[in-house]
Amino acid sequence: MVELGEKYLGLREFDVDTKIGDAFDYLIKYQSSAINHFDLIIADLYNGDKYPEKFETSAFLSKINTFVSDGGMVIFNRLYFGDNRPKAVKFGRKLENFFKKADWVYPEANLMFLCHK
């Protein structure tokens, strides 16, 4: 994802603070503070065709919401084919309870949720 952002969005030209690693561990390790607010978080969290359940919990969604600056956005990427469709829809409905606005975007076999704080 970072390489795509650098290649197609020119992220190297901007002052972008990129964190790569396990999102769950990062949120637990660093408590939300003024220095830990981000304007954009891209949560590309599935592994193969699996989306780990820990990233669907209310605790995780509440925590990630505290790291987003006011007016910021979290983008969640989910697979959206076969058995993944109902799971993605259920997850999207859950996101609508945690964010001011959640737009649903359908590129190819994925479903992306653009969640605004």
Short mmCIF file of the C-alpha atoms (twelve columns), coordinates in Angstrom:
data_MODEL
# 
_entry.id   MODEL 
# 
loop_
_atom_site.group_PDB 
_atom_site.id 
_atom_site.type_symbol 
_atom_site.label_atom_id 
_atom_site.label_alt_id 
_atom_site.label_comp_id 
_atom_site.label_asym_id 
_atom_site.label_seq_id 
_atom_site.Cartn_x 
_atom_site.Cartn_y 
_atom_site.Cartn_z 
_atom_site.pdbx_PDB_model_num 
ATOM 1   C CA . MET A 1   0.000   0.000   0.000  1 
ATOM 2   C CA . VAL A 2   2.781   2.429   0.863  1 
ATOM 3   C CA . GLU A 3   4.566   1.731   -2.411 1 
ATOM 4   C CA . LEU A 4   1.340   2.348   -4.336 1 
ATOM 5   C CA . GLY A 5   0.798   5.617   -2.481 1 
ATOM 6   C CA . GLU A 6   4.320   6.726   -3.238 1 
ATOM 7   C CA . LYS A 7   4.077   5.709   -6.887 1 
ATOM 8   C CA . TYR A 8   0.592   6.974   -7.765 1 
ATOM 9   C CA . LEU A 9   -0.111  9.670   -5.174 1 
ATOM 10  C CA . GLY A 10  3.344   11.205  -4.906 1 
ATOM 11  C CA . LEU A 11  3.522   10.710  -1.135 1 
ATOM 12  C CA . ARG A 12  7.301   11.179  -1.130 1 
ATOM 13  C CA . GLU A 13  6.747   14.811  -2.106 1 
ATOM 14  C CA . PHE A 14  4.755   15.518  1.065  1 
ATOM 15  C CA . ASP A 15  5.621   15.381  4.743  1 
ATOM 16  C CA . VAL A 16  3.915   12.019  5.289  1 
ATOM 17  C CA . ASP A 17  4.468   10.074  8.507  1 
ATOM 18  C CA . THR A 18  4.009   6.421   7.527  1 
ATOM 19  C CA . LYS A 19  3.622   3.636   10.077 1 
ATOM 20  C CA . ILE A 20  3.905   0.045   8.891  1 
ATOM 21  C CA . GLY A 21  3.072   -2.831  11.189 1 
ATOM 22  C CA . ASP A 22  0.284   -4.535  13.053 1 
ATOM 23  C CA . ALA A 23  -2.419  -1.905  13.546 1 
ATOM 24  C CA . PHE A 24  -3.813  -3.608  16.633 1 
ATOM 25  C CA . ASP A 25  -0.414  -3.675  18.361 1 
ATOM 26  C CA . TYR A 26  0.280   -0.061  17.381 1 
ATOM 27  C CA . LEU A 27  -2.986  1.190   18.844 1 
ATOM 28  C CA . ILE A 28  -2.411  -0.704  22.078 1 
ATOM 29  C CA . LYS A 29  1.213   0.437   22.408 1 
ATOM 30  C CA . TYR A 30  0.614   4.125   21.704 1 
ATOM 31  C CA . GLN A 31  -2.205  5.861   23.481 1 
ATOM 32  C CA . SER A 32  -3.930  8.623   21.561 1 
ATOM 33  C CA . SER A 33  -2.375  12.021  22.231 1 
ATOM 34  C CA . ALA A 34  -1.824  15.240  20.354 1 
ATOM 35  C CA . ILE A 35  1.244   13.791  18.645 1 
ATOM 36  C CA . ASN A 36  -0.537  10.572  17.670 1 
ATOM 37  C CA . HIS A 37  -3.371  12.046  15.621 1 
ATOM 38  C CA . PHE A 38  -3.417  11.280  11.923 1 
ATOM 39  C CA . ASP A 39  -5.356  12.935  9.108  1 
ATOM 40  C CA . LEU A 40  -5.558  9.654   7.192  1 
ATOM 41  C CA . ILE A 41  -5.310  6.045   8.301  1 
ATOM 42  C CA . ILE A 42  -5.441  3.313   5.665  1 
ATOM 43  C CA . ALA A 43  -6.456  0.041   7.293  1 
ATOM 44  C CA . ASP A 44  -5.613  -2.640  4.735  1 
ATOM 45  C CA . LEU A 45  -5.942  -5.422  7.271  1 
ATOM 46  C CA . TYR A 46  -6.786  -8.677  5.588  1 
ATOM 47  C CA . ASN A 47  -4.326  -11.530 5.290  1 
ATOM 48  C CA . GLY A 48  -4.888  -13.480 2.083  1 
ATOM 49  C CA . ASP A 49  -8.664  -13.897 1.963  1 
ATOM 50  C CA . LYS A 50  -9.083  -13.613 5.757  1 
ATOM 51  C CA . TYR A 51  -9.883  -10.510 7.788  1 
ATOM 52  C CA . PRO A 52  -8.721  -11.081 11.387 1 
ATOM 53  C CA . GLU A 53  -11.637 -10.802 13.817 1 
ATOM 54  C CA . LYS A 54  -9.677  -8.600  16.231 1 
ATOM 55  C CA . PHE A 55  -9.990  -5.769  13.684 1 
ATOM 56  C CA . GLU A 56  -13.786 -6.011  13.716 1 
ATOM 57  C CA . THR A 57  -14.172 -5.546  17.476 1 
ATOM 58  C CA . SER A 58  -15.796 -2.491  18.992 1 
ATOM 59  C CA . ALA A 59  -12.653 -1.995  21.091 1 
ATOM 60  C CA . PHE A 60  -10.443 -1.749  17.986 1 
ATOM 61  C CA . LEU A 61  -12.837 0.565   16.129 1 
ATOM 62  C CA . SER A 62  -13.167 2.867   19.144 1 
ATOM 63  C CA . LYS A 63  -9.402  2.943   19.552 1 
ATOM 64  C CA . ILE A 64  -8.630  3.684   15.895 1 
ATOM 65  C CA . ASN A 65  -11.219 6.465   15.969 1 
ATOM 66  C CA . THR A 66  -9.268  8.200   18.761 1 
ATOM 67  C CA . PHE A 67  -6.169  8.329   16.539 1 
ATOM 68  C CA . VAL A 68  -7.923  10.181  13.705 1 
ATOM 69  C CA . SER A 69  -7.766  13.963  13.781 1 
ATOM 70  C CA . ASP A 70  -11.024 15.907  13.628 1 
ATOM 71  C CA . GLY A 71  -12.030 16.027  9.979  1 
ATOM 72  C CA . GLY A 72  -9.696  13.090  9.257  1 
ATOM 73  C CA . MET A 73  -10.505 9.787   7.607  1 
ATOM 74  C CA . VAL A 74  -9.939  6.064   8.039  1 
ATOM 75  C CA . ILE A 75  -10.118 3.895   4.929  1 
ATOM 76  C CA . PHE A 76  -10.891 0.224   5.539  1 
ATOM 77  C CA . ASN A 77  -10.317 -2.201  2.671  1 
ATOM 78  C CA . ARG A 78  -12.353 -5.427  2.618  1 
ATOM 79  C CA . LEU A 79  -12.675 -8.282  0.168  1 
ATOM 80  C CA . TYR A 80  -16.095 -8.296  -1.485 1 
ATOM 81  C CA . PHE A 81  -16.723 -11.542 -3.336 1 
ATOM 82  C CA . GLY A 82  -18.242 -14.911 -2.479 1 
ATOM 83  C CA . ASP A 83  -18.572 -15.575 1.249  1 
ATOM 84  C CA . ASN A 84  -16.839 -12.273 2.011  1 
ATOM 85  C CA . ARG A 85  -19.775 -10.139 0.835  1 
ATOM 86  C CA . PRO A 86  -22.095 -10.513 3.849  1 
ATOM 87  C CA . LYS A 87  -19.147 -10.098 6.238  1 
ATOM 88  C CA . ALA A 88  -18.090 -6.875  4.514  1 
ATOM 89  C CA . VAL A 89  -21.641 -5.490  4.609  1 
ATOM 90  C CA . LYS A 90  -21.988 -6.338  8.305  1 
ATOM 91  C CA . PHE A 91  -18.658 -4.619  8.985  1 
ATOM 92  C CA . GLY A 92  -19.761 -1.527  7.042  1 
ATOM 93  C CA . ARG A 93  -22.929 -1.228  9.096  1 
ATOM 94  C CA . LYS A 94  -20.847 -1.468  12.247 1 
ATOM 95  C CA . LEU A 95  -18.533 1.300   11.009 1 
ATOM 96  C CA . GLU A 96  -21.541 3.583   10.580 1 
ATOM 97  C CA . ASN A 97  -21.950 3.466   14.370 1 
ATOM 98  C CA . PHE A 98  -18.369 4.571   15.034 1 
ATOM 99  C CA . PHE A 99  -17.837 7.360   12.513 1 
ATOM 100 C CA . LYS A 100 -19.722 10.508  11.564 1 
ATOM 101 C CA . LYS A 101 -19.966 9.311   7.968  1 
ATOM 102 C CA . ALA A 102 -19.008 6.088   6.179  1 
ATOM 103 C CA . ASP A 103 -18.996 6.067   2.368  1 
ATOM 104 C CA . TRP A 104 -19.019 2.673   0.632  1 
ATOM 105 C CA . VAL A 105 -16.878 2.377   -2.530 1 
ATOM 106 C CA . TYR A 106 -16.857 -0.777  -4.676 1 
ATOM 107 C CA . PRO A 107 -13.625 -1.174  -6.697 1 
ATOM 108 C CA . GLU A 108 -13.519 -4.591  -8.438 1 
ATOM 109 C CA . ALA A 109 -13.637 -7.453  -5.871 1 
ATOM 110 C CA . ASN A 110 -13.164 -5.221  -2.835 1 
ATOM 111 C CA . LEU A 111 -15.311 -2.928  -0.758 1 
ATOM 112 C CA . MET A 112 -13.673 0.160   0.691  1 
ATOM 113 C CA . PHE A 113 -15.187 2.154   3.527  1 
ATOM 114 C CA . LEU A 114 -14.187 5.829   3.673  1 
ATOM 115 C CA . CYS A 115 -14.950 6.751   7.285  1 
ATOM 116 C CA . HIS A 116 -14.979 10.428  8.258  1 
ATOM 117 C CA . LYS A 117 -14.523 11.764  11.757 1 
# 
